[in-house]
């Protein structure tokens, strides 16, 4: 197992480019021995400050879209949660909040739809 020296992403031994940042791994590869694992299952490394100052854009966009379009917000928030794992937890809470808001918005929307459909059905004398 190896990690990209540029961004710290966990990579397969045969990768030649970092799938996360695109760095050439021919020169920028660090072999990782057994280390202490953090709560996200990733090895600690010196690149924590690199992630600490960044924003998980997928989590933020997923949270905003959860209010506007629950399905799109849910998908983006799930992707943001996956990216938060790679980024050492950055944006994890925002991604979880986006998932919760998207599901709640979806449930409320369908509840209103079915209540309105039942009302129209009763108005037409179907009941």
C-alpha positions as CSV (number, residue, x, y, z in Angstrom):
1,X,0.0,0.0,0.0
2,X,1.3,3.5,-0.8
3,X,0.2,7.1,-0.4
4,X,0.5,10.1,-2.6
5,X,3.0,12.5,-1.1
6,X,1.1,15.5,-2.6
7,X,-2.4,14.9,-1.2
8,X,-2.0,11.8,1.0
9,X,-4.6,9.7,-0.8
10,X,-4.4,5.9,-0.3
11,X,-3.3,4.2,-3.5
12,X,-2.8,0.7,-5.0
13,X,0.8,-0.4,-5.4
14,X,0.5,-0.5,-9.2
15,X,-1.0,3.1,-9.6
16,X,1.2,5.5,-11.6
17,X,-1.0,8.6,-11.1
18,X,-2.9,9.7,-8.1
19,X,-6.7,9.3,-8.7
20,X,-7.4,12.2,-6.3
21,X,-5.0,15.0,-7.3
22,X,-3.5,13.7,-10.6
23,X,0.1,13.8,-9.4
24,X,2.6,11.6,-11.1
25,X,3.4,8.8,-8.7
26,X,6.6,7.7,-10.4
27,X,8.5,10.3,-8.3
28,X,6.0,11.1,-5.5
29,X,5.3,7.7,-3.8
30,X,5.8,6.9,-0.2
31,X,5.7,3.3,1.0
32,X,3.6,3.1,4.2
33,X,4.4,0.6,6.9
34,X,2.0,-0.2,9.8
35,X,0.9,3.0,11.5
36,X,-1.8,4.1,13.9
37,X,-5.2,4.4,12.2
38,X,-7.5,7.4,12.9
39,X,-11.3,7.1,13.4
40,X,-11.9,7.1,9.6
41,X,-9.7,4.1,9.0
42,X,-6.9,6.1,7.3
43,X,-3.3,6.3,8.3
44,X,-2.1,9.5,10.0
45,X,0.4,11.4,7.9
46,X,1.9,14.8,7.6
47,X,-0.6,16.1,5.2
48,X,-3.4,16.7,7.7
49,X,-2.9,20.4,7.5
50,X,-3.4,20.2,3.7
51,X,-6.9,18.9,4.2
52,X,-7.6,20.9,7.3
53,X,-7.6,24.2,5.3
54,X,-9.7,22.9,2.4
55,X,-13.4,22.7,1.9
56,X,-15.3,19.6,0.9
57,X,-17.2,21.2,-2.1
58,X,-19.4,18.1,-2.7
59,X,-20.7,18.2,0.9
60,X,-21.5,21.9,0.7
61,X,-23.2,21.7,-2.7
62,X,-25.0,18.5,-1.6
63,X,-26.4,20.3,1.5
64,X,-27.6,23.3,-0.6
65,X,-29.1,21.1,-3.3
66,X,-30.9,19.0,-0.6
67,X,-33.3,22.0,-0.1
68,X,-33.8,22.5,-3.9
69,X,-33.8,19.0,-5.3
70,X,-33.7,16.2,-2.7
71,X,-32.5,13.5,-5.1
72,X,-29.6,15.5,-6.4
73,X,-28.8,16.7,-2.9
74,X,-28.8,13.1,-1.6
75,X,-26.5,11.9,-4.3
76,X,-24.0,14.8,-3.9
77,X,-24.1,14.5,-0.1
78,X,-23.3,10.8,-0.3
79,X,-20.4,11.6,-2.6
80,X,-19.3,14.4,-0.2
81,X,-19.4,11.9,2.7
82,X,-17.2,9.5,0.7
83,X,-14.8,12.4,-0.1
84,X,-14.8,13.4,3.6
85,X,-13.2,10.0,4.4
86,X,-10.4,10.7,2.0
87,X,-10.0,14.3,3.3
88,X,-9.6,13.1,6.9
89,X,-13.1,14.1,8.0
90,X,-13.3,17.6,6.4
91,X,-17.0,18.3,5.5
92,X,-18.3,15.1,7.1
93,X,-20.9,16.8,9.3
94,X,-22.1,18.9,6.3
95,X,-22.5,15.8,4.2
96,X,-24.4,14.0,6.9
97,X,-26.7,17.1,7.3
98,X,-27.2,17.1,3.6
99,X,-28.3,13.5,3.6
100,X,-30.7,14.1,6.5
101,X,-32.2,17.2,4.9
102,X,-32.6,15.5,1.5
103,X,-34.4,12.5,3.0
104,X,-36.6,14.8,5.1
105,X,-37.4,17.0,2.1
106,X,-38.2,13.9,0.0
107,X,-40.5,12.5,2.6
108,X,-42.3,15.8,3.2
109,X,-42.7,16.4,-0.5
110,X,-44.3,12.9,-1.1
111,X,-46.5,13.3,2.0
112,X,-47.9,16.6,0.7
113,X,-48.4,15.0,-2.8
114,X,-50.3,12.1,-1.4
115,X,-52.4,14.3,0.9
116,X,-53.3,16.5,-2.0
117,X,-54.1,13.5,-4.2
118,X,-56.4,12.1,-1.5
119,X,-58.1,15.5,-1.3
120,X,-58.7,15.6,-5.0
121,X,-60.0,12.1,-5.0
122,X,-62.4,12.9,-2.2
123,X,-63.6,16.0,-4.0
124,X,-64.4,14.0,-7.2
125,X,-66.7,11.8,-5.1
126,X,-64.4,8.8,-5.2
127,X,-64.7,8.1,-1.5
